[in-house]
């Protein structure tokens, strides 16, 4: 427990110092560009950097190689690649159909073409190693040893959601002013789905990275942000957001039930191999 707690604390410190410092640069469009280029990316890679440092400290070079090897662990059934790529898109499309059925009109759809989304997913998948090496590579297996995979996925969802808190107060980001409580519920439900995929693919971080990239780049097929939102601690959210959230939690409940009793079967920190 001490190792994963240390990981969370150090990750928060490194990322938040960079992101909070960035707020001082956000006084112009140039400042926002500086945030993206100088502060955002290094802060986003903090989970991986901290995880690799701690793995080296705990297990030496083998700890680092184990984490990095799992980022290219591609051997998985085709259905899990489809799951990773299509999960969020399916949630949003089902949401659109529900709104159309109930109200008689379609919600607003995003304007990005599917091929643009596909290119964005391909390019951003490697970047997601910055988070996934830490969250799912280092923290999730250790939490699973202590609490089981279902509870670990819930804990990690809350922790990783709260890690994003500075973005809700930094002007110009896509989270600025949006509902942080709703976001916690949203990310936690996604964390459960990611843990399900993690279990079914024997701890492949490549599939985690792919799913993370797909979620980021398909969530606005049907946009759910509240225009003009200014209070991050409100529970105000759009109709699209609430319906999407309900569907996410229906799916998450199914995954939690199916993962009951799942723990790493060898007690190894790498997190590969599970048993009931």
C-alpha contacts under 8 A as a table, 3 or more apart, distances in Angstrom:
res1	aa1	res2	aa2	distance
1	X	4	X	5.47
1	X	5	X	6.12
1	X	142	X	7.57
1	X	143	X	7.47
1	X	146	X	7.48
2	X	5	X	5.14
2	X	6	X	6.04
3	X	6	X	5.11
3	X	7	X	6.21
3	X	54	X	7.93
4	X	7	X	4.87
4	X	8	X	6.28
4	X	138	X	7.85
4	X	139	X	5.80
4	X	142	X	6.76
4	X	143	X	7.31
5	X	8	X	5.18
5	X	9	X	6.26
6	X	9	X	5.23
6	X	10	X	6.09
7	X	10	X	5.39
7	X	11	X	5.99
7	X	47	X	7.88
7	X	50	X	6.51
7	X	51	X	6.63
7	X	54	X	7.44
7	X	139	X	7.57
8	X	11	X	5.20
8	X	12	X	6.16
8	X	159	X	7.85
9	X	12	X	5.27
9	X	13	X	6.21
10	X	13	X	5.08
10	X	14	X	6.15
10	X	50	X	6.82
11	X	14	X	5.38
11	X	15	X	6.09
11	X	46	X	5.64
11	X	47	X	5.40
11	X	50	X	6.20
12	X	15	X	5.36
12	X	16	X	5.66
12	X	163	X	6.31
13	X	16	X	5.38
13	X	17	X	5.91
14	X	17	X	5.51
14	X	18	X	6.57
14	X	43	X	6.74
14	X	46	X	6.27
15	X	18	X	5.34
15	X	19	X	6.14
15	X	42	X	7.62
15	X	43	X	4.21
15	X	44	X	6.77
15	X	46	X	5.90
16	X	19	X	4.91
16	X	20	X	5.63
16	X	43	X	7.31
16	X	163	X	7.98
16	X	166	X	7.10
17	X	20	X	5.38
17	X	21	X	5.97
18	X	21	X	5.21
18	X	22	X	6.18
18	X	39	X	5.49
18	X	40	X	7.59
18	X	42	X	7.79
18	X	43	X	5.97
19	X	22	X	4.90
19	X	23	X	6.75
19	X	35	X	7.90
19	X	39	X	6.06
19	X	40	X	6.70
19	X	43	X	6.77
19	X	166	X	6.73
19	X	167	X	7.89
20	X	23	X	5.40
20	X	24	X	7.73
20	X	166	X	6.83
21	X	24	X	5.95
21	X	25	X	7.72
22	X	25	X	5.37
22	X	26	X	6.86
22	X	34	X	7.98
22	X	35	X	5.56
22	X	39	X	6.16
23	X	26	X	5.33
23	X	35	X	7.86
23	X	170	X	6.06
24	X	27	X	7.17
25	X	28	X	7.66
25	X	31	X	4.59
25	X	32	X	6.97
25	X	34	X	7.04
25	X	35	X	6.91
26	X	29	X	7.37
26	X	30	X	7.74
26	X	31	X	4.35
26	X	32	X	5.17
26	X	35	X	7.23
26	X	170	X	7.75
26	X	171	X	7.09
27	X	30	X	7.95
27	X	31	X	5.74
27	X	32	X	7.63
28	X	31	X	4.94
28	X	32	X	6.48
29	X	32	X	5.10
29	X	33	X	6.32
30	X	33	X	5.03
30	X	34	X	6.18
31	X	34	X	4.95
31	X	35	X	6.23
32	X	35	X	4.97
32	X	36	X	6.44
32	X	172	X	6.90
33	X	36	X	5.19
33	X	37	X	6.22
34	X	37	X	5.15
34	X	38	X	5.53
34	X	39	X	7.28
35	X	38	X	5.54
35	X	39	X	5.04
35	X	40	X	5.81
36	X	39	X	6.06
36	X	40	X	4.88
36	X	41	X	6.74
37	X	40	X	6.45
37	X	41	X	6.65
38	X	41	X	6.90
38	X	42	X	7.14
39	X	42	X	5.74
39	X	43	X	5.99
40	X	43	X	5.24
40	X	44	X	6.04
41	X	44	X	4.99
41	X	45	X	6.29
42	X	45	X	5.16
42	X	46	X	6.47
43	X	46	X	5.25
44	X	47	X	7.12
44	X	130	X	6.04
44	X	131	X	6.46
45	X	48	X	5.51
45	X	49	X	6.25
45	X	129	X	7.68
45	X	130	X	3.92
45	X	131	X	6.00
46	X	49	X	5.03
46	X	50	X	5.91
46	X	130	X	6.79
46	X	131	X	7.39
47	X	50	X	5.36
47	X	51	X	5.98
47	X	130	X	6.27
47	X	131	X	5.29
47	X	132	X	7.60
47	X	133	X	6.95
47	X	134	X	4.42
47	X	135	X	6.78
48	X	51	X	5.03
48	X	52	X	6.07
48	X	129	X	6.92
48	X	130	X	4.92
48	X	131	X	5.79
48	X	132	X	7.03
48	X	133	X	4.91
48	X	134	X	4.55
49	X	52	X	5.29
49	X	53	X	6.23
49	X	130	X	7.55
49	X	134	X	7.72
50	X	53	X	5.15
50	X	54	X	6.13
50	X	134	X	7.27
51	X	54	X	5.21
51	X	55	X	5.93
51	X	133	X	6.91
51	X	134	X	5.13
51	X	138	X	5.91
52	X	55	X	5.00
52	X	56	X	6.04
52	X	63	X	7.66
52	X	64	X	5.67
52	X	67	X	7.63
52	X	134	X	7.94
53	X	56	X	5.19
53	X	57	X	6.26
54	X	57	X	4.95
54	X	58	X	6.08
55	X	58	X	5.09
55	X	59	X	5.66
55	X	60	X	6.76
55	X	63	X	4.92
55	X	64	X	5.89
55	X	138	X	7.89
56	X	59	X	5.38
56	X	60	X	4.17
56	X	61	X	5.73
56	X	62	X	7.58
56	X	63	X	5.63
56	X	64	X	5.81
57	X	60	X	5.76
58	X	63	X	7.34
59	X	62	X	6.04
59	X	63	X	4.82
59	X	64	X	7.90
60	X	63	X	5.62
60	X	64	X	7.08
61	X	64	X	5.25
61	X	65	X	6.21
62	X	65	X	5.08
62	X	66	X	5.97
63	X	66	X	5.24
63	X	67	X	6.48
64	X	67	X	5.35
64	X	68	X	6.22
65	X	68	X	5.11
65	X	69	X	5.77
66	X	69	X	5.22
66	X	70	X	6.46
66	X	270	X	6.83
67	X	70	X	5.46
67	X	71	X	7.02
67	X	133	X	6.61
67	X	137	X	6.21
67	X	138	X	7.61
67	X	270	X	7.32
68	X	71	X	5.37
68	X	72	X	7.43
68	X	133	X	7.68
69	X	72	X	5.70
69	X	73	X	6.51
70	X	73	X	4.77
70	X	137	X	7.95
70	X	203	X	7.35
70	X	204	X	5.50
70	X	205	X	5.29
70	X	206	X	6.71
71	X	129	X	7.19
71	X	133	X	7.62
71	X	204	X	6.75
71	X	205	X	4.68
71	X	206	X	4.56
71	X	209	X	7.90
72	X	204	X	7.79
72	X	205	X	7.33
72	X	206	X	5.55
73	X	204	X	5.43
73	X	205	X	6.90
73	X	206	X	5.95
74	X	204	X	7.11
74	X	206	X	6.41
74	X	207	X	7.42
76	X	80	X	6.74
76	X	81	X	7.69
76	X	201	X	5.81
77	X	80	X	5.78
77	X	81	X	7.26
78	X	81	X	5.26
78	X	82	X	6.46
79	X	82	X	5.04
79	X	83	X	6.14
80	X	83	X	4.81
80	X	84	X	6.09
80	X	197	X	7.07
80	X	200	X	7.87
80	X	201	X	7.39
80	X	207	X	7.84
81	X	84	X	5.10
81	X	85	X	6.16
81	X	207	X	6.93
82	X	85	X	5.19
82	X	86	X	5.75
82	X	87	X	7.89
83	X	86	X	5.35
83	X	87	X	5.39
83	X	211	X	7.93
84	X	87	X	5.93
84	X	197	X	7.69
84	X	207	X	6.62
84	X	208	X	7.55
84	X	210	X	6.25
84	X	211	X	4.23
84	X	212	X	7.98
84	X	214	X	7.02
85	X	88	X	7.69
85	X	89	X	7.89
85	X	210	X	6.84
85	X	211	X	5.74
85	X	214	X	5.31
85	X	215	X	7.73
86	X	89	X	5.17
86	X	90	X	5.84
86	X	214	X	7.38
87	X	90	X	5.30
87	X	91	X	6.36
87	X	211	X	7.94
87	X	215	X	7.58
88	X	91	X	5.00
88	X	92	X	6.26
88	X	214	X	7.31
88	X	215	X	5.40
88	X	218	X	6.44
88	X	219	X	6.16
89	X	92	X	5.23
89	X	93	X	6.15
89	X	215	X	7.59
89	X	218	X	5.55
89	X	219	X	6.57
89	X	221	X	6.91
90	X	93	X	5.11
90	X	94	X	6.04
91	X	94	X	5.30
91	X	95	X	6.18
91	X	244	X	6.28
91	X	247	X	6.77
91	X	248	X	7.11
92	X	95	X	4.94
92	X	96	X	6.27
92	X	219	X	6.93
92	X	221	X	6.70
92	X	222	X	5.90
92	X	244	X	6.36
93	X	96	X	4.99
93	X	97	X	6.31
93	X	221	X	7.73
93	X	222	X	7.36
94	X	97	X	5.07
94	X	98	X	6.22
95	X	98	X	5.16
95	X	99	X	6.29
95	X	240	X	6.67
95	X	243	X	6.05
95	X	244	X	5.75
95	X	247	X	7.85
96	X	99	X	5.19
96	X	100	X	6.12
96	X	106	X	6.36
96	X	107	X	6.12
96	X	222	X	7.13
96	X	240	X	7.68
97	X	100	X	5.01
97	X	101	X	6.06
97	X	106	X	7.51
98	X	101	X	5.08
98	X	102	X	6.12
99	X	102	X	5.22
99	X	103	X	5.70
99	X	104	X	7.33
99	X	105	X	7.03
99	X	106	X	6.43
99	X	107	X	6.82
99	X	240	X	7.98
100	X	103	X	5.45
100	X	104	X	4.82
100	X	105	X	4.78
100	X	106	X	4.77
100	X	107	X	7.24
101	X	104	X	5.61
101	X	105	X	7.69
103	X	106	X	7.96
107	X	222	X	7.14
107	X	240	X	7.80
108	X	222	X	6.29
108	X	223	X	7.13
109	X	220	X	7.58
109	X	221	X	5.68
109	X	222	X	4.61
109	X	223	X	6.57
110	X	220	X	5.66
110	X	221	X	4.81
110	X	222	X	5.61
110	X	223	X	6.18
111	X	221	X	7.75
112	X	116	X	6.36
112	X	117	X	6.86
112	X	221	X	7.71
113	X	116	X	5.31
113	X	117	X	6.59
114	X	117	X	5.07
114	X	118	X	6.22
115	X	118	X	4.94
115	X	119	X	6.20
116	X	119	X	5.15
116	X	120	X	6.12
117	X	120	X	5.02
117	X	121	X	6.10
117	X	217	X	5.86
117	X	218	X	6.72
118	X	121	X	5.14
118	X	122	X	6.29
119	X	122	X	5.14
119	X	123	X	6.26
120	X	123	X	5.22
120	X	124	X	5.92
120	X	217	X	6.71
121	X	124	X	5.21
121	X	125	X	5.85
121	X	210	X	7.37
121	X	213	X	5.24
121	X	214	X	5.57
121	X	217	X	6.33
122	X	125	X	5.60
122	X	213	X	7.91
123	X	126	X	6.87
123	X	127	X	7.74
124	X	127	X	5.13
124	X	128	X	6.57
124	X	213	X	5.79
125	X	128	X	5.39
125	X	129	X	7.48
125	X	209	X	5.41
125	X	210	X	5.22
125	X	212	X	7.41
125	X	213	X	5.15
126	X	129	X	5.67
126	X	209	X	6.90
127	X	130	X	5.93
127	X	209	X	7.97
128	X	131	X	5.56
128	X	132	X	6.08
128	X	209	X	5.09
128	X	210	X	7.80
128	X	212	X	6.62
128	X	213	X	6.61
129	X	132	X	4.94
129	X	133	X	5.45
129	X	205	X	7.83
129	X	209	X	6.07
130	X	133	X	6.30
130	X	134	X	7.30
131	X	134	X	5.48
131	X	135	X	6.06
132	X	135	X	5.05
132	X	136	X	5.20
132	X	137	X	6.07
132	X	205	X	6.63
132	X	208	X	6.63
132	X	209	X	6.28
133	X	136	X	6.07
133	X	137	X	4.39
133	X	138	X	6.31
133	X	205	X	7.00
134	X	137	X	5.32
134	X	138	X	4.97
134	X	139	X	6.21
135	X	138	X	6.01
135	X	139	X	5.14
135	X	140	X	6.16
135	X	156	X	7.22
135	X	160	X	7.47
136	X	139	X	5.85
136	X	140	X	4.84
136	X	141	X	7.19
136	X	195	X	7.94
136	X	198	X	7.95
136	X	205	X	7.13
136	X	208	X	7.60
137	X	140	X	6.53
137	X	141	X	7.12
137	X	203	X	7.84
137	X	205	X	6.61
137	X	270	X	7.38
137	X	271	X	7.74
138	X	141	X	6.48
138	X	142	X	6.87
138	X	269	X	7.60
138	X	270	X	7.48
139	X	142	X	5.39
139	X	143	X	6.08
139	X	156	X	7.70
140	X	143	X	5.14
140	X	144	X	5.96
140	X	149	X	7.77
140	X	152	X	6.29
140	X	153	X	7.00
140	X	156	X	6.95
140	X	271	X	7.74
141	X	144	X	4.91
141	X	145	X	6.29
141	X	149	X	7.86
141	X	264	X	7.13
141	X	269	X	5.98
141	X	270	X	6.60
141	X	271	X	4.51
142	X	145	X	5.26
142	X	146	X	6.74
142	X	269	X	5.87
142	X	271	X	7.43
143	X	146	X	5.22
143	X	147	X	5.97
143	X	148	X	7.18
143	X	149	X	7.54
143	X	152	X	5.15
144	X	147	X	5.19
144	X	148	X	4.26
144	X	149	X	4.58
144	X	150	X	7.82
144	X	151	X	7.50
144	X	152	X	5.22
144	X	262	X	7.96
144	X	263	X	5.72
144	X	264	X	6.93
145	X	148	X	5.93
145	X	149	X	7.80
145	X	263	X	5.84
145	X	264	X	6.19
145	X	267	X	6.54
147	X	150	X	7.87
147	X	151	X	5.77
147	X	152	X	5.91
148	X	151	X	5.80
148	X	152	X	6.02
148	X	260	X	7.71
148	X	261	X	6.20
148	X	262	X	5.67
148	X	263	X	5.02
149	X	152	X	4.96
149	X	153	X	6.05
149	X	195	X	7.25
149	X	259	X	6.68
149	X	260	X	7.52
149	X	261	X	7.43
149	X	262	X	5.48
149	X	263	X	5.82
150	X	153	X	5.28
150	X	154	X	6.58
150	X	192	X	7.10
150	X	195	X	7.75
150	X	256	X	5.37
150	X	259	X	5.91
150	X	260	X	6.33
150	X	261	X	7.92
150	X	262	X	7.46
151	X	154	X	5.14
151	X	155	X	6.22
152	X	155	X	5.14
152	X	156	X	6.00
153	X	156	X	5.17
153	X	157	X	6.02
153	X	188	X	7.56
153	X	191	X	5.66
153	X	192	X	5.10
153	X	195	X	5.92
154	X	157	X	5.06
154	X	158	X	6.47
154	X	188	X	5.85
154	X	189	X	7.75
154	X	191	X	6.79
154	X	192	X	6.38
155	X	158	X	5.39
155	X	159	X	6.27
155	X	188	X	7.98
156	X	159	X	5.04
156	X	160	X	5.88
156	X	188	X	7.48
156	X	191	X	6.97
157	X	160	X	5.35
157	X	161	X	5.99
157	X	184	X	7.46
157	X	187	X	5.73
157	X	188	X	3.88
157	X	189	X	7.27
157	X	190	X	7.46
157	X	191	X	4.96
157	X	192	X	7.41
158	X	161	X	5.15
158	X	162	X	6.14
158	X	184	X	6.03
158	X	185	X	7.88
158	X	187	X	7.31
158	X	188	X	5.72
159	X	162	X	5.26
159	X	163	X	6.25
160	X	163	X	5.01
160	X	164	X	6.97
160	X	187	X	7.75
161	X	164	X	5.55
161	X	165	X	7.25
161	X	183	X	7.06
161	X	184	X	5.30
161	X	187	X	5.83
161	X	188	X	7.23
162	X	165	X	5.22
162	X	184	X	7.03
163	X	166	X	7.72
164	X	167	X	5.84
164	X	168	X	7.59
165	X	168	X	5.62
165	X	169	X	7.54
165	X	180	X	7.38
166	X	169	X	5.50
166	X	170	X	6.42
167	X	170	X	5.10
167	X	171	X	7.98
167	X	173	X	6.38
167	X	174	X	8.00
167	X	175	X	5.87
167	X	176	X	6.05
168	X	171	X	7.91
168	X	173	X	7.60
168	X	175	X	5.03
168	X	176	X	4.14
168	X	177	X	5.47
168	X	178	X	6.50
168	X	180	X	7.15
168	X	232	X	6.10
169	X	176	X	5.51
169	X	177	X	6.52
169	X	232	X	7.52
170	X	173	X	6.28
170	X	176	X	5.90
171	X	176	X	5.70
172	X	176	X	6.51
173	X	176	X	5.33
175	X	178	X	5.47
176	X	229	X	7.77
176	X	230	X	7.34
176	X	232	X	7.53
177	X	228	X	7.76
177	X	229	X	4.90
177	X	230	X	4.00
177	X	231	X	5.11
177	X	232	X	4.83
178	X	225	X	7.03
178	X	226	X	6.65
178	X	229	X	5.53
178	X	230	X	6.69
178	X	231	X	6.63
178	X	232	X	5.11
178	X	237	X	7.77
179	X	182	X	5.45
179	X	183	X	6.27
179	X	229	X	7.95
179	X	231	X	6.82
179	X	232	X	4.53
179	X	233	X	5.79
179	X	234	X	5.51
179	X	235	X	5.62
179	X	236	X	6.21
179	X	237	X	6.64
180	X	183	X	4.84
180	X	184	X	6.25
180	X	232	X	5.09
180	X	233	X	5.66
180	X	234	X	7.37
180	X	235	X	7.69
181	X	184	X	5.19
181	X	185	X	6.63
181	X	232	X	7.82
181	X	233	X	6.43
181	X	234	X	7.29
181	X	235	X	6.29
182	X	185	X	5.22
182	X	186	X	6.19
182	X	235	X	6.27
182	X	237	X	7.42
183	X	186	X	4.87
183	X	187	X	6.06
184	X	187	X	5.31
184	X	188	X	6.00
185	X	188	X	5.22
185	X	189	X	6.22
185	X	245	X	7.52
186	X	189	X	5.40
186	X	190	X	6.42
186	X	245	X	5.99
186	X	248	X	7.47
187	X	190	X	4.98
187	X	191	X	6.01
188	X	191	X	4.85
188	X	192	X	6.41
189	X	192	X	5.26
189	X	193	X	6.58
189	X	245	X	7.99
189	X	248	X	5.88
189	X	249	X	5.68
189	X	252	X	5.58
190	X	193	X	5.03
190	X	194	X	6.10
190	X	248	X	7.14
190	X	252	X	7.53
191	X	194	X	4.97
191	X	195	X	6.13
192	X	195	X	5.07
192	X	196	X	6.28
192	X	252	X	5.71
192	X	255	X	6.89
192	X	256	X	7.03
193	X	196	X	5.03
193	X	197	X	6.39
193	X	251	X	7.61
193	X	252	X	6.02
193	X	255	X	6.69
194	X	197	X	5.07
194	X	198	X	6.00
194	X	208	X	6.67
194	X	211	X	7.65
195	X	198	X	4.78
195	X	199	X	6.09
196	X	199	X	5.24
196	X	200	X	6.26
196	X	255	X	6.19
196	X	259	X	7.24
197	X	200	X	5.07
197	X	201	X	6.04
197	X	207	X	7.68
197	X	208	X	7.55
198	X	201	X	5.35
198	X	202	X	6.16
198	X	203	X	4.73
198	X	204	X	6.13
198	X	205	X	7.55
198	X	207	X	7.61
198	X	208	X	6.90
199	X	202	X	5.32
199	X	203	X	5.91
199	X	274	X	7.27
200	X	203	X	7.68
201	X	204	X	5.61
201	X	207	X	7.69
202	X	272	X	5.39
202	X	273	X	6.00
202	X	274	X	7.81
203	X	271	X	6.31
203	X	272	X	5.27
203	X	273	X	7.72
204	X	207	X	5.59
204	X	208	X	6.69
205	X	208	X	4.77
205	X	209	X	6.05
206	X	209	X	5.09
206	X	210	X	6.17
207	X	210	X	4.96
207	X	211	X	6.09
208	X	211	X	5.20
208	X	212	X	6.10
209	X	212	X	5.08
209	X	213	X	6.16
210	X	213	X	5.19
210	X	214	X	6.10
211	X	214	X	4.98
211	X	215	X	6.05
212	X	215	X	5.22
212	X	216	X	6.28
213	X	216	X	5.21
213	X	217	X	6.20
214	X	217	X	5.21
214	X	218	X	5.86
215	X	218	X	5.44
215	X	219	X	5.67
216	X	219	X	5.90
217	X	220	X	7.08
218	X	221	X	5.48
219	X	222	X	6.80
219	X	223	X	6.81
220	X	223	X	4.20
220	X	224	X	7.10
222	X	240	X	7.52
223	X	240	X	7.42
224	X	237	X	7.87
224	X	238	X	5.96
224	X	239	X	7.62
224	X	240	X	5.24
224	X	241	X	5.04
225	X	237	X	7.40
225	X	238	X	6.73
225	X	241	X	7.44
226	X	229	X	5.64
226	X	237	X	6.09
226	X	238	X	5.74
229	X	232	X	7.85
231	X	234	X	5.59
237	X	241	X	6.03
237	X	242	X	6.69
238	X	241	X	5.09
238	X	242	X	6.44
239	X	242	X	5.28
239	X	243	X	6.20
240	X	243	X	5.36
240	X	244	X	5.97
241	X	244	X	5.17
241	X	245	X	5.96
242	X	245	X	5.00
242	X	246	X	6.18
243	X	246	X	5.09
243	X	247	X	6.35
244	X	247	X	5.20
244	X	248	X	6.11
245	X	248	X	4.99
245	X	249	X	6.23
246	X	249	X	5.25
246	X	250	X	6.26
247	X	250	X	5.07
247	X	251	X	6.32
248	X	251	X	5.24
248	X	252	X	6.02
249	X	252	X	4.64
249	X	253	X	5.89
250	X	253	X	5.27
250	X	254	X	6.56
251	X	254	X	5.19
251	X	255	X	6.36
252	X	255	X	5.02
252	X	256	X	6.06
253	X	256	X	5.09
253	X	257	X	6.25
254	X	257	X	5.29
254	X	258	X	6.29
255	X	258	X	5.08
255	X	259	X	6.08
256	X	259	X	5.14
256	X	260	X	6.28
257	X	260	X	5.41
259	X	262	X	5.52
260	X	276	X	7.56
261	X	275	X	7.85
261	X	276	X	4.98
262	X	274	X	6.28
262	X	275	X	5.57
262	X	276	X	4.65
263	X	274	X	5.45
263	X	275	X	5.81
263	X	276	X	6.54
264	X	267	X	5.63
264	X	268	X	6.97
264	X	271	X	5.84
264	X	272	X	6.71
264	X	273	X	5.72
264	X	274	X	4.29
264	X	275	X	6.31
265	X	268	X	7.89
265	X	273	X	5.81
265	X	274	X	4.74
265	X	275	X	5.14
266	X	273	X	7.22
266	X	274	X	7.83
267	X	271	X	7.93
268	X	271	X	6.10
268	X	272	X	7.71
271	X	274	X	7.79
